[in-house]
Amino acid sequence: MAEARGVTAPAFVEALDLASERLGGAVLAANDEFFAPKENLLKAGKPVFLEHEYTDRGKWMDGWETRRRRTPGFDWCLVRLGLPGIVRGVVVDTAFFRGNYPEHCAIEACAARPDVRVEELLDPGVQWVEILPRSPLRGDAQNVFEVSCPVRVTHLRLNIYPDGGVARLRVHGDAVPDWRRLDRPGVEIDLAAVENGASVLSCSDMFFGVRHNLIMPGRAANMGEGWETRRRRGPGYDWALVALAAQGEISRIEVDTNHFKGNYPDSCMIEGIDAAGRSAAELAGAGDFREIVPQTKLQAHTRHLFEEEIRASGPFTHVRLNIYPDGGVSRLRIFGKATRAGAAEQRLRWLNALTQREAEAELRAACGSTAWASQMAGARPFSDEAHLVATAGQIWGRLGREDWLEAFRAHPRIGETKAQGEDQETSAAARRWSSQEQAGASGADQETREALARLNRAYDEKFGHIFIVCATGKSAGEMLEDLRERIEHSAEEEIGIAAEEQRKITEIRLRKLIRGG
């Protein structure tokens, strides 16, 4: 629904704008931009109206405006989000478009590679999901729409019916980074960076500068790109509460007052808490915060670095920056390493947020059964690792012989590197995990390798599928003994044993998917 003037906007409008140009958002293409360019849609500032400003094509407008449509159809533009994430709501702002705004709009979303080309996004094979059905618009208004689509997306398509102008598009939501790229052993990250998944949950005041500015990428271009509170006229202090990207151990902190010269805080103090699952409202009154950096004097227009001053390293899930008595801070950086539990939680969050197709592809690396991967993807969200593993076993147990055989074909024979069913879509993770699992066979002597190859062929001929064994931690000799024993089984007995071995392999791989490895 469009927001009526004087009516309180829904809470999601205070969430991060995932399409912000400062985060890398961009309008990639539009079918028409005759009167005003598509790039205006994501401009940071509020729209303006210049009454006497014209171009050689007509009235100058601060937005995206298409020509008058004389044929059936609609106009559209493609938007790349600055950060992939879950969209909670959108604002379609038609400011100053009065006799030339679209009657309706709709928004679709998809998940694509970071380097996807526009031509690929326009291909009919792309799976676009409607996150906002065709909805009426009002002219010269902020049309506010809540979105219910718990899927991580990277691109949007704004459709306007039949034509007209839109001043700004804001896409509010939660960033969901791919923690497989962030979680590297021994590597520090900025646990408070928005691009890593951190968020500023709440603050005491943000009269001059919004709280999200604290954790934006890079240094601020000016004072307006920082967090700044109004002048305090009574006792007390101001504060901002940051949810870290993951539970982590803190090693150093940076408080940057860049551009704040006559309005920087006199001092600051930083506290932390390990409080996964607690809301911002609950944390506001929490008394179990621990002091990380004691109250310390600040200077104007300066990067303040704290390392030796850190009194408690964590683990923490949230930090609170207290400034005394008020003022502006440009950036807050919290450097450290995610705990194993913290990184696993974020990997699971990422898995839960993938599209059905993406989730199936990731899960097939753990088990090559199409039916199993499809049902697993449909069973999300998983509350924790135990829930994930338990569900995997339950679904596997309900499948039949053909599904089991399909999973077996995704494995190379013991002592080999290429699976029978391997193709271009076989993931790097599946190949890496298979290599790790067969590490015990790589150092086998020539006699053992030849015996494995000979018995593998005999096993194939007898049972019609490859020999499946949970090889993790086993030597080549142990695997050879298993093979010699199991080749004597009946087909009925052996298929059940092989299925159980596959279940064990799947469990190990799922734990690696969540924990890394």
N, C-alpha and C positions, 0 to 999 in steps of 0.2 A: 504494500500500500504506500501511497505517497505520503510524505510527512506534512501534516498541516502546521501552519505557522503557530507558534506558541505551545505546541504539543511536545512533551519530552520525547527525545529520540531514544530508540532501544539501546541497550547496553553495548551491542556489538560495534557501534560507531566509534567507540573509544579503543577498539582493537587496532592492531597494526594494519596499515594499508599495504597489502601484499603487492599491489601494482605500482607502488611509488617509484618514481624515476630515480630517487636516491638509492634505492635497493636494486636498480637494474631493470625496472619495468619499462616496457616500450610498446607502442602501437606499431605492429609489424606491417600491416596491410589494411586497405579498405577498398571496397568496390567503387567508391566515389568520394571525392572531397572537393567538389567544385567551388564552394563558397568559403570554406574554412578548413584548414589542414587537420588531419587525424591526430597529429602530435599534441594538439592542445588538450586533448582528453585527459592526459595524465599530468599536466602542469601542476606544480605544487601550490601556487597561489590561488586565491579565490578569483572567480571570473570577474572581468570588468566590462563596462559598457562605455564606448566612446561615441557619443551621439552623432558627431559630424564626420566620423571616420569612414571612408569608403575605399574600395579597391577597384581595379578595372573590371571586376566581376560582380560587384554589388556591395552591399553593406558589410563592413568589417565586423566580424563576430569572434569573440573569444571562446572558441569551442570547435567542434567538428560539425560541419554542415554540408549536406549533400544537395544536389540540384533537385528540382521538382520532378518527381517520377511520373511519366506519362504511359507507362506500361505496367502490367501486373508484376508483383514481386516485392522485394524489400531491400534495404541497404544493410551493410554489415562492416565490421572491422575486427581484426584479430589483435589480441593483446597478449603479450608475454608477461607473466608475473615476474616481479623482481626476485621473489623467493617462492619456491613451491610450498603449497600449504593447503589447509582446509579452509574453505570460504564460509564465513558465518553470516555475511550480509553484504549488500552492495548499496551504494548511493548513486543514482543516476540523476545528475544535476542539470536541469534545463534553464539555469539562470539566464535571464534576458532573452530567452527564446520564447516569444509569446504567440505570434501568428505563424511560426515556422518550426514548432517542436513536433516530434513524432507522436502519433496517437498511442502507439504501444511499443513495448520493447520486450525482448527475451534474451536470455544469456545461456550459452552452452559452455562446457568446460571439457578439457581433455588433459591427459598426462602424456608428455612427449619428452624425447631426449633434449638435453640443454642445447645441442647444436642443430636441432631440427630446422629444416628449411621451410620457407613459406609455401613452396610448391607441395611439400609433403603434407602440410597442415590442410591444404585445400583438396587433397586427394579424398575421393568418396569413401575410401577404406578406413579413414580415421574414425575412431569411436568417440563421438562427442556425446556428452551426457548433459541433458537439460537441467540446469540448477535453478533457473528462474523461468517458469512458463510465461507465455505471452501475457503481458500485464499492462493496464492502462497507465499513461503518464499524464502529469499536469505540466503546463507551461510555467516557466519562470519559478521553478520550485525544486527543492531537494526531494526527489522521489526515493524513499527508503524502503528497501525490501530485505526481509530476513531470508536466509538460505538454510536449508536443511539437507546437507550432502556431506557426510563424514569421510570424503575421499580426498586424497592428496592430488592436487591438479597443478599444472604448470602454465596452461594457456586458456584464454577465454575468447569466445566469439560473441560480440554484442550485435544483436540484430535489432534494427529499428523499422517500424512499419508505419506508413510505407516509405517515408523519407523524412528529412528535416535535420534539426540540429540538437546536439547535446554538448553542454559546456564542459562538464567534468564527469569522470567515472572513478569512484573510490571502491576498492575491493578489500573489505575488512575480514581478517581471519587470523589463523595461527600458522606460523611457519613450521614446516615439518622437513628438516634436512635429512639427507641420507647419511646416517651415522656410520655406515661402512667406510666412508671416506674421511670421517673425522676421527674415528677411534683407531689410532695407531699407537702401538706400544711405545711408551717413553716420550711421547710428543705432547708438549703443552699446547693448550688451546685457550682462547678467550671464552671462559665459561659464561660471560655476560653478553656475548655478541648476539645480536638479533639473527644474523645469518646462521648461527649455530643452534638456534632454537630457544634462546633466552627471551624473556619478556618482562616488561615493567608492569607489574600487576596493579599497583595503586600508588598514590602519592598524596601528600597532605594538601598540595596546591600546585597548579600549573597555569597560572594566570597569563604569563608572558611566553612560555615555551612548553610544549607538550612533553610528557614524561618519556615517551618512546625515543626522543632524541638522545637520551643518555647512552643508548646502546647501539646507535646506528653506525654503519661502516665509516671508516675514515675520520679525518678531522673535520670539524664544522667549518663551513665557508664564512659564517658570520654568527653573531650572537643569537639570531633567530633560530638557528639550528641546534640550540642547546635546551636544557630544561631550566626554566626560571620561574620563581615564585614571586608573588606580590610582596610589597614591603610589610613587614610584620610590625604591628603597633602595640602589641602586648607581649606577655611572657610566652616562652615556648620555643619551638624550633620546627623546621620543615624536614620532610623525609620522603624517600622513594623506596618502594619494596620491589626487588628484582628476583624473579624466579630464574635460577641458573639453567643453562641448557641441559645439564645433567648433574646428578649428585657428584660432587668432586672435592678434591683436596686443593686448597689454594696455596700458591707459592709467591705471588706478587700481585700488587694492585696499582692501578693508575687512576688518579682523579685529575681531570683536565679542566681548567677554568679558561680555556682559550676564548678570547674576545670579551670575556667578562672582566672589566677594569674598575668601574665605579660601583659595581653591583655583584661582586663575588662574595661568597660566604666568608665570614670571619674565620670559621673553623669547621671541621667535619669529624665525624666518627662513623666507623663501619662495624656492623654487627652481622652475625650469621646464625642460621638455625638449620637443623636437619629435620625437615617436616614434610616429607613426601605425602601428597594426598590432602593436605590441609588447604583450605580456601584462603583467599586474601582477607576475608572478613575475620576468619579464625586467627590468622597470623597477626592482624592488627592489634589484638589484645593479648597476644602471647607474651608470657614473661620469661620464656626459656631461651631467648636470644643470647648468644655469647659474643663477647667483644673480640673483634678481629684486629682492628686498628683503633687505638685510643684517640680521644679528642685531640686533634692536631690543627695548628694554625695553617691557614691557606694564604696563597698570594694571588694577585691578579694575573690573568693571562699567562698561566703557567701549567706545565705538566708536572704533577706531584707523584713521585714514585715511592711506593711503600714495599719493602721486602723484609728488612731486619725488624721493622716495627710490628710485623704481624705476630699477634699473640696466640692465635688459634688458627690452625690450618684446615680443620674440618674433621670428617666430611660435612659438607653443607649442601642444602638444596636451594636455599634462599639467602640473600644478603639484603641488609637495609642500610642505605646511605642516609645518615642524619646530617643536616647542615644547620649551622648556628649563626645568626638567628634565621636568616633567609638568604635569597640571592639566586645566582645562576651557576650551574655546572654544565660544561659542554659534553664531556664524555666520562663514562665509568668503565674501566677495563678490569676484569677479574681473571687473572691467568692462573692456570693450574691443570690438573689431570683428572679426567672423569674416573670415578671408581668403577670396578668391574660391574657392580650391581647397577650403577647409574647408566653406564653405557648400554648394558643389556636392556634396561627399561626403555631407553630411547630407540634402540633397534626394534624392539617389539612394537613400540608406538608407530614407527615407520612401516612395519609390516602390516599392522592393522589398518593403516590409512591408504595402502596401495589400492589401485583399481583391481577389479576381479582378474583382468587379463595379466596385469603386472604381478599380482600375488601368485597366480598359477605358475607363471614363469619362474619366479623365485623358489617356490615350493617344489617344483619338478627337479630342482637341483638336489633336493633331499631324497626324493622318491620319484622315479620315472613314470609312475602310473598317472595317466591323464585324469581318470576318474577320481583318484585319491587327491590330486592337486586341486581339482575343481571343487570337491566337497570341502576340503580344508579351507580354501579361500572363502567359500560361502559360510563357513562356521565362525569366521571372525566377528567381533574382536575377541582376542585371547587376553585374559586378565593377567596372566603371568606365564613364565616358562613351563611350570608344571601343568597348567591348563592346556598349553600348546601341545606338549608331549602326550598328555592323556588323550586329547582329542585325536591326535594322529594315530595312536594305537587303536582307538575305537573304530575309526573310519577304515583303517587297514583291515581290521578283523571282519568287517562287513563285506569286503570285496571278494570277488571270485577268481578262479584260476586264470582267466584271460588277463585280468588286471594285474595279477601277480607276475605273469610272464612278461607283460609290457614293462614292468618295473625292472625285472631281471635283465632285459635287453639293454637297459641304460648303463649297465656295468661292463667294464672290460674283464676279460678272463684274468684269473690270477696269473701274474707274471707278464701281462700285456698292458698297453697304455690306451688303446682305442676300443671303445665300446661298440658292440654290434649295432646298436641303434643310434650311435652318435652322428649328429649332423651339425649344420651351421648354427642351429638354435641351442645346442648343448652349451650350457653356461660355463664360464670360467670357474665358477665356484664348484660345480660338479666335477670338473677335471682336476681341480686342485685337491678336493677332498678325496677323490679316488686315489690320487698319487700318495697322499698322506696315509691312507688306509693300507695301501700296499707297500709301504716303506720296508716292511719286513722281508718282502720278496725280492727287493732290488739288490740285496747283497748276497743272494743265494749262489752256491757254487754251480758249476756247469751240470753236474750230475742231477742236482735237485731241480734245476730249471728244466732239464729235459724230461724228468719224471713228471713234473707238473704239466708240461705241455702234452705229454702222451696221455696222462689220465684225464686231463681236461677234455681232450677230443673224445675219449671213451665215454666220459660222463655225458657229453653232448649227445652222442649217438644213442645212448641208452634212455635218457630222460627227455631229450628234445629241448633242453634249455641249458644255459651255462651254470657252472658250479657257483653258488652264492654262499659266501661265508663272511661273517663280521670279522674282518681281518685286522682291525685296530689292535695294536699291541701284540700281534702274533708273528712268529718267525716263519720263514719259508718252510722249515721242517715241520712245524706244527700244522700249517695249512695243508701240507702234503699228507700228513697223517689223517687229518679230517677228511680229505678227499678219498683216501684209500678206504676209510671206514664207511663213508656215506655212499660210495658207488655200489655197495652191496645191498642197499635198501631197495624196497619195492618202490614203484613210481608214486603210489599213493602216500606212502610214508615220507618219501623224500620231498615231495612238493610242500608238505606241511612244515618240514624242517627248514627248507629254503625260505618259505614265507616268514618264519620266525626270525631267521638271520637277517632278512630284509628289514623287518621291523626294528631290530637292534641298530642296523646301519642308519635307518631313517632317524631314529632317536638321537644318535650321536651327531648326525648332520644338522638336525634342527637346533640342537644346543649350540653348535658352532655358528649357525646363522644368527642366533641371538647373542651369543657371547663373543663372537669373533673367532677366527681361526681358519 
